[in-house]
Amino acid sequence: MIVEGFVQGVSFRYYTLRQARQVGVAGWVRNLADGRVEAVFEGEEAAVNEIVGWCRGGPPSARVDHIAISWENPEGLRSFEVHI
């Protein structure tokens, strides 16, 4: 998933980490050089849908303008991490 808008400098990655762990999905999130945020989620379909839904709004200080989602085969990730 790629998230566009005002999503860097607002703790988007760390809020995503907290939400992902809360709903029980694995994966990672990172800032991209162009100001967007990229994230990968793996887990039960309902949990993935829940975290994707949360990302559509993001944390209180963010402004999400657009989300691009692509579905891929699971990689077998076991935890959720913030990539720096």
C-alpha positions in Angstrom: 0.0 0.0 0.0 1.2 3.5 -0.8 -0.3 6.4 1.2 -0.2 9.9 -0.2 -0.9 13.2 1.5 0.5 14.9 4.5 1.8 11.6 6.0 5.4 12.3 7.0 6.5 14.2 10.1 3.2 13.3 11.8 4.2 9.9 13.3 2.2 8.0 10.6 4.6 5.0 10.8 4.5 4.7 14.6 0.7 5.0 14.7 0.6 2.4 12.0 2.9 0.1 14.1 0.6 0.5 17.1 -2.6 -0.2 15.1 -1.0 -3.2 13.2 0.0 -4.8 16.5 -3.4 -4.1 18.0 -5.3 -5.9 15.1 -2.6 -8.6 14.8 -1.1 -8.1 11.4 2.6 -8.6 10.4 4.5 -6.5 7.9 6.3 -3.2 7.8 5.9 0.6 7.1 8.4 3.1 5.8 8.7 6.7 4.5 9.5 7.1 0.8 11.8 9.9 -0.4 9.0 11.6 -2.3 6.9 12.2 0.8 4.6 9.1 0.6 4.4 6.2 3.0 4.6 2.6 1.9 3.3 -0.3 4.0 2.9 -4.1 3.7 0.4 -6.0 5.8 0.0 -9.7 6.2 -2.6 -11.6 8.3 -6.2 -12.6 8.5 -8.3 -10.9 5.8 -10.5 -9.1 8.4 -7.4 -7.8 10.3 -5.7 -6.6 7.0 -9.0 -4.9 6.0 -9.2 -3.2 9.4 -5.6 -1.8 9.2 -6.1 -0.6 5.6 -9.3 1.1 6.7 -7.5 2.8 9.5 -4.8 4.0 7.1 -7.4 5.7 5.0 -7.7 8.2 7.8 -4.4 7.9 9.5 -3.4 9.5 12.8 -5.0 12.8 13.9 -2.3 15.0 12.6 -2.1 13.4 9.1 -4.1 14.2 6.0 -4.5 11.2 3.7 -5.3 12.2 0.1 -5.0 8.9 -1.7 -4.2 5.2 -1.0 -3.0 2.8 -3.7 -3.4 -0.8 -2.8 -1.9 -3.9 -4.5 -2.5 -7.4 -3.3 0.4 -9.9 -3.4 1.1 -13.4 -2.2 2.0 -13.5 1.5 5.8 -13.6 2.3 5.3 -15.3 5.7 6.2 -12.2 7.8 5.9 -12.8 11.6 6.1 -9.3 13.1 5.4 -5.7 12.3 8.3 -3.3 12.0 9.0 0.4 11.2 11.7 0.6 8.5 13.8 3.7 8.7 
